[in-house]
Amino acid sequence: MKDLLGIKVLITAGPTREPIDAVRYLSNYSSGKMGYALASVAAQRGAEVVLISGPVALDPPQGIKLISVVTARDMLKAVEENFSEVDIALCSAAVADYRPLQTSDRKLKKESDREALTTITLVENPDILATIGAQKVGGQLVIGFAAETEDLIENAQKKLRAKHADLIVANEVGQGKAFGTDDDEVVLVSQNDISRLPKLPKMKVAEAIFDKAMQLRSSLN
Ligand code: CTP
């Protein structure tokens, strides 16, 4: 089914890395599997896909444009350069919420740089989903993800409103769930609807997300 023919899709995926010095960084356990599954499904269904990815150990799907980035700020820049052209943006990246205020181009030494290594001041990174949620114009759909350990639906609804998203894919995490696994049990939360999906392989979850996106798109137009 080529129901995404003529549609441009932007996807953020994977973790970001926030440098401390020449050899150290802050990051998280995101595997990028969900974002790469979304890119693969969108391409199969005929979309033109731009995948903006942090560092992951995955091969990009065939027939898409991959933009590789490292930090949250690089990711935001790549997203902003492409967002005005796209119909659907999906922010599945696990963006590091904070980055070290100071970074060193050389390797900090355990002894002589003890102070710098034991007192790393963090500053907040830009929120990519909220940035494009605020910029979107009629007809553009913005989809976010929420990984929560508690109050799944309420927190997803809060994120939907706060970040001006059209849909939040809410995922319960903790106790071995979600990060790095091949299956997900998600809830699709939009302004007027809550749909609980059974536990499914990430490719099937990606299919369901695009089904929902196309339904939301037809109600926008
Ligand atoms: N996100 C983003 N840029 C950030 C942080 C998050 O684009 N700097 C996006 C993620 O890609 C995801 C959504 O926002 O689509 C939810 O991210 P999450 O980390 O769950 O939410 P936060 O807003 O960071 O809130 P909290 O950590 O309190 O849950």
Residues whose N, C-alpha, C, O or C-beta is under 5 A from the ligand:
A	BS01	CTP	C91 S92 A93 A94 V95 A96 D97 N125 P126 D127 I128 L129 G144 F145 A146 A147
